[in-house]
Amino acid sequence: MPTSTELSNARHHHSDASDRASHNPPNALARNAEPGACPDESGIPDEDDSAGTAAVTRPSARTAVDPAPTVRRPTIADGAHMWRIASDSGELDVNTAYAYALLARDFRDTCRVAMVADQTVGFVTGYRRPDAPTTLFVWQIAVDPAFRGRHIGGLLLDALVRDLVDVVAVETTVTQTNDSSRRLFGKFADRHDARICESPLFAAADFPDAHEAEPLLTISGLAR
Ligand SMILES: CC(C)(COP(=O)(O)OP(=O)(O)OC[C@H]1O[C@@H](n2cnc3c(N)ncnc32)[C@H](O)[C@@H]1OP(=O)(O)O)[C@@H](O)C(=O)NCCC(=O)NCCS
């Protein structure tokens, strides 16, 4: 059994050197973005999510993926693929393979995998916050390096939130230096006409290992 530390210690922390875009979307968060006060979003009573098995597609504005990527809930077998993609990411703190198998079984409603043909090329893991079930916390998201830059990350987020019809806010933590992730969430907020704000959450001193601070991004007011 993994320890609680093993289950909770996997967030991204490395720098992403890919800051290649010249156009910043309105919600693109700069590395030096000032932490702002986050409004208190009132919750809506939790509802069981029974959707999420249908594949969705979104055309890529960058490079066509042939065949088009699809998104679905993970199966237990996807746990191993999620572990591999996390291990290959070069960014994420890698959970145990056991943890990904557990997530794929017990949190499948709030996790998704992206498929190209029969290959698992990306995943997102998340959960409803126990104290605020209409807030989705996105724990990890990663795309196989060979498939990055094709908006598969955005496709995963869009498909997950589309299925969680009662979710009104998305939270995640992103290091100051993870430009790709900041752009991913900034553009997600733009697509959903949502507000995004940044506030302190986990300081470097909160981690026992060499780990950057993990400020909190709160995306609220999702257009449904
Ligand atoms: C963050 C991540 C999931 C984005 O997935 P994606 O499918 O590549 O997302 P997008 O195609 O929308 O690209 C998002 C940004 O990544 C960057 N990017 C684009 N192509 C890239 C490539 N080939 N390699 C790395 N980054 C790239 C760009 O900054 C892009 O922003 P832009 O579209 O405004 O130019 C992916 O880069 C990844 O797996 N990173 C490692 C894991 C990680 O850091 N996860 C987030 C924290 S949990």
The ligand as a Gaussian input file, in Angstrom:
#p B3LYP/6-31G(d) Opt

LIG

0 1
 C        1.082000      21.116000     -19.820000
 C        0.749000      20.081000     -20.895000
 C       -0.222000      19.049000     -20.318000
 C        0.031000      20.819000     -22.041000
 O       -0.465000      19.839000     -22.951000
 P       -0.538000      20.160000     -24.524000
 O       -1.491000      19.181000     -25.124000
 O        0.815000      20.218000     -25.097000
 O       -1.222000      21.608000     -24.480000
 P       -1.278000      22.690000     -25.645000
 O       -1.079000      22.080000     -26.987000
 O       -2.531000      23.464000     -25.411000
 O       -0.023000      23.634000     -25.339000
 C       -0.001000      24.383000     -24.149000
 C        1.284000      25.149000     -24.126000
 O        2.379000      24.222000     -24.110000
 C        3.497000      24.802000     -24.824000
 N        3.874000      23.875000     -25.915000
 C        3.437000      23.855000     -27.171000
 N        4.024000      22.868000     -27.861000
 C        4.839000      22.246000     -27.006000
 C        5.722000      21.146000     -27.122000
 N        5.871000      20.492000     -28.283000
 N        6.422000      20.756000     -26.030000
 C        6.263000      21.402000     -24.866000
 N        5.423000      22.460000     -24.690000
 C        4.739000      22.874000     -25.763000
 C        3.063000      26.139000     -25.328000
 O        3.461000      27.115000     -24.391000
 C        1.565000      26.000000     -25.348000
 O        0.916000      27.230000     -25.227000
 P        0.371000      27.940000     -26.591000
 O       -0.584000      26.994000     -27.237000
 O       -0.280000      29.186000     -26.091000
 O        1.566000      28.171000     -27.454000
 C        2.003000      19.403000     -21.452000
 O        2.908000      20.394000     -21.853000
 C        2.682000      18.469000     -20.470000
 O        2.380000      17.284000     -20.398000
 N        3.623000      19.010000     -19.682000
 C        4.345000      18.188000     -18.672000
 C        3.482000      17.906000     -17.449000
 C        3.017000      19.184000     -16.772000
 O        3.764000      20.124000     -16.582000
 N        1.713000      19.198000     -16.398000
 C        1.108000      20.348000     -15.779000
 C        1.242000      20.369000     -14.311000
 S        0.347000      19.068000     -13.499000

